[in-house]
Amino acid sequence: MTHASERDALGGTLFLEDGTRFDGFGFGRATRRCGEVVFTTGMAGYPESLTDPSFRGQILSFTYPLLGNYGVPAGTPLDAYGLPDGFESGSIQVRGMIARGITPPHHWKSARSLPQWLDEEGVPGVRGIDTRLLTEHLREHGVVRGVIDVAPIDERPSDDELRASLARAPDYADEELVAEISPPEPTVLGPRTAPLVAVLDCGVKASILRALLDRRLAVLRVPYNAPIPDRWGGRRIAGLLVGNGPGDPERLGTTVEELRRPSVRRLPTLGICLGIQLLAMSRGASTFKLKFGHRGQNKTIVFPDGRALIMSENHGYAVDPKTLGPTGLEPWATNPDDGTLEGVRDATGRLLALQGHPEGHPGPQEAGFVFDLFARKVRRRA
């Protein structure tokens, strides 16, 4: 198999299931991968984006034209909590990467280039294609499946060969993506003296866990298909966070049923990204797939009191606000661009949920006040 040392001789191709083809140059690992093709509008934070578990199963295109300028640190650095530092998980989660251009790294922490990192983790990348045209295509026609192929230029595959690879690959909505990345068993982070929060881990970002730990809470990471305990190691569970993750929320029926249990519903609860969808479904609401999703660091949300905040977002599904009627949940924030639901809460104030990412990383953290609200509720219960 060809590796990044030969990348100057590599061709790169992105082929969409509607027959659209983009040819450029390859970098990273010379291989072929299929996945849902999406774009993100962020200008920085490619290490966090590439390692975000919400991108599992997807081929990610960056609209910012030049990437790689600050390289990648060695290994997976860990912070004081033992969490990945600068990454959102321990490895690259995307199936492939698309970029207009790749620049050499110039940063004191850099130990390897972006192409070297992708090669080490077996991920193909394509550079040199018109990512503006690709973005316009996805905005007009919606998210589609695609295949990314990196191979020697004189061995570029035909359309028929790539179409056959797509035909053999599963649909994104049919893949068990959460099962691939959820932890196999519960683990605890943080001091024993801190109030303990259960985190239903469907692929939660390291930055979400860090936001809880920074607020002097301890964390019990619970697998997506496991029951949420009332106590753990003699300690009372004082709150619940349902975090982000990849794929179609409709595939997580077991998780939704667990969130319906009365003892679980009594906990102070915070939902983020996939979490808002699962919590709304557990109350009887439904979700739908967005045409091309919201992925970037500059998404506006508006609260009922008129406040407008900028958030980082990464989601392809949303809660249907027309189905909130019997749920006991009320709209809390909306997207002014397309009117989609961005937040819900219940009348008791026990449940808060946002579609975007208040922890940022990459992106703004001005919505981080929801972690403070949640932490206060947890302490009162503890």
Summary of the structure (lengths in Angstrom):
residues: 382
radius of gyration: 20.7
end to end distance: 55.1
largest distance: 65.7
contacts: 1383
relative contact order: 0.14
helix: 27%
strand: 34%
